[in-house]
Every structure is written in structure tokens, then in C-alpha cells.
């Protein structure tokens, strides 16, 4: 089985209903899907709703099945969170396909997009630590973002 996920908006409407599809579309557009992982025909994701909900999708023989731990889904219905995850996965795969068409940089970027955030952070930190100039630059970025950087002291130097 390919790890390509093909599903139409019409199919999602049939699975979730028009109202849940529209709310799921809003969640998708707002970027409420926090993480998404795909292994073969199984997709798992966290979605920010009233709280963080866990979504599991399974794609087999052109059929999509979804479950969410939100109260509306009760663990087995295809809810707005499932719709948001399916739409996010479609968008991610479309972007990856476009990237694959280019040169080595685009293929590397497509590969990196498939990795989880923690793995990427570990790789980036390892690269940063290998170069003292990069380490200093990224330390300043982190300190600035965390509010630990005293910009007045730096400007007075």
C-alpha cells in the first residue's frame, strides 16, 4: 500500500456531515492541527480544540476510518477534528509532491517535512553545536525569544 492519502472534500462531508466538515475546515484553516504523524496507512495527530484531542485515521482499500477522543466523536465517529487532520495531511502531501519535483534542496526539504518536530530539533541542535558561530547566534535568538536577552546592555557596548 502506498502512503499517499487521497480523499475528496465530498467524501469527508459524507463521513462527518456538512456541519462537522465546515467546523473541521475552520480548524484546518486556523492551524489547530498541532502534530501529525503517518506510518503507512495510519495517521495520528493532536488537534487543539476546547482541549487537546487525539485523532487516529486509518486508510484501507479507499476507505477512511477515523476516531477522536473528543466528546462529539465518542472514540468512533468522524468528527471535525478528524476532518481537520485529513485536510492537513492532504495539504502536507501536496506541498511535498511539489518539492519533490525540484532539485536536491527541494527533495531534502520534502524529506525534512516528513520528520517529527523533536527529531528535527535534535538534528538542528547537533548541527548548531558543531559550529561555535552558529551556537552563539542561535543562543542569542533563543535568549531573545525567551526574554532573557538584555538588548539595552548590548546596544551600550
C-alpha positions in Angstrom: 0.0 0.0 0.0 1.2 3.5 -0.8 1.5 6.1 2.0 -0.3 8.6 -0.3 -3.6 9.7 1.2 -6.3 10.5 -1.4 -9.7 11.8 -0.3 -12.1 14.3 -1.6 -13.9 17.0 0.3 -17.2 15.3 -0.8 -16.0 12.1 0.9 -15.2 14.0 4.1 -18.6 15.6 4.1 -20.2 12.1 3.8 -18.1 10.9 6.7 -18.6 13.8 9.1 -21.7 15.6 7.9 -21.8 19.1 6.4 -21.7 20.9 9.8 -18.8 18.9 11.2 -16.9 19.3 7.8 -17.3 23.1 7.9 -16.1 23.3 11.5 -13.2 20.9 10.6 -12.3 23.2 7.7 -12.2 26.1 10.1 -9.9 24.2 12.4 -7.7 23.3 9.5 -7.5 26.9 8.3 -6.8 28.2 11.8 -3.9 25.8 12.1 -5.4 23.8 15.0 -3.7 20.6 14.0 -0.6 20.6 16.2 1.2 17.5 15.1 0.6 14.8 12.6 2.4 11.5 12.0 1.8 9.0 9.3 3.0 5.4 9.2 1.8 3.5 6.1 -2.0 3.7 6.2 -2.3 5.0 9.8 -2.3 8.7 10.7 -2.3 10.1 14.2 -2.4 13.8 15.2 -3.1 16.2 18.1 -5.7 18.9 17.5 -6.3 22.0 19.6 -10.0 22.3 20.4 -11.6 23.0 23.7 -8.6 20.9 24.9 -6.0 18.9 23.0 -7.7 15.9 21.3 -6.0 12.8 19.8 -7.2 11.8 16.3 -6.4 8.5 14.7 -7.2 7.9 11.0 -6.8 4.7 9.1 -6.9 4.4 5.3 -7.6 1.0 3.8 -8.9 0.0 0.3 -10.1 3.5 -0.5 -12.0 3.7 2.8 -11.2 6.2 5.5 -12.0 5.5 9.2 -11.5 8.0 11.9 -11.6 8.2 15.7 -11.1 11.0 18.1 -11.1 11.2 21.9 -13.4 14.3 21.9 -16.9 14.1 23.4 -18.6 14.5 20.0 -16.7 11.6 18.5 -17.0 9.2 21.5 -14.0 7.4 20.1 -15.5 6.2 16.9 -17.4 8.9 14.9 -15.7 11.0 12.3 -15.7 14.5 13.9 -14.5 18.0 13.0 -11.0 17.1 14.4 -10.8 14.1 12.1 -11.7 16.4 9.2 -9.0 19.0 10.2 -6.4 16.2 10.3 -7.4 14.8 6.9 -7.2 18.3 5.3 -3.8 19.0 6.9 -2.5 15.7 5.6 -3.7 16.5 2.1 -2.1 19.9 2.2 1.2 18.5 3.5 1.3 15.8 0.8 0.6 18.3 -1.9 3.4 20.5 -0.7 5.8 17.5 -0.6 4.9 16.5 -4.1 5.7 20.0 -5.4 9.0 19.9 -3.5 10.0 16.5 -4.9 9.7 17.8 -8.4 12.7 20.2 -7.9 16.4 19.6 -7.3 18.3 18.2 -4.3 17.3 21.1 -2.0 13.6 20.6 -2.6 13.9 16.8 -2.1 15.7 17.4 1.2 13.1 19.8 2.3 10.3 17.3 1.4 12.1 14.7 3.5 12.5 17.1 6.4 8.8 17.9 6.3 8.0 14.3 6.9 10.1 14.2 10.1 8.6 14.9 13.5 9.5 18.1 15.3 11.5 16.6 18.1 13.8 14.7 15.6 14.3 17.9 13.6 15.1 19.9 16.8 17.7 17.3 17.7 19.3 17.3 14.3 19.4 21.1 14.2 20.9 21.4 17.7 23.6 18.9 16.7 24.4 21.0 13.7 24.4 24.2 15.7 26.7 22.8 18.4 29.2 21.7 15.8 29.9 25.4 14.8 30.8 28.0 17.5 29.5 30.9 15.4 26.2 29.2 14.9 26.0 28.3 18.6 26.5 31.9 19.6 23.9 33.2 17.0 21.3 30.6 18.0 21.9 31.2 21.7 21.1 34.9 21.2 18.0 34.1 19.2 16.8 31.7 22.0 17.6 34.2 24.7 15.8 37.0 22.8 12.7 34.8 22.3 12.6 33.8 25.9 13.0 37.4 27.1 16.5 36.7 28.6 18.4 39.0 26.3 19.2 42.4 27.7 19.1 44.5 24.4 19.9 47.7 26.3 23.1 46.2 27.5 24.0 45.0 24.1 23.3 48.4 22.5 25.5 50.2 25.0 28.6 48.1 24.0 
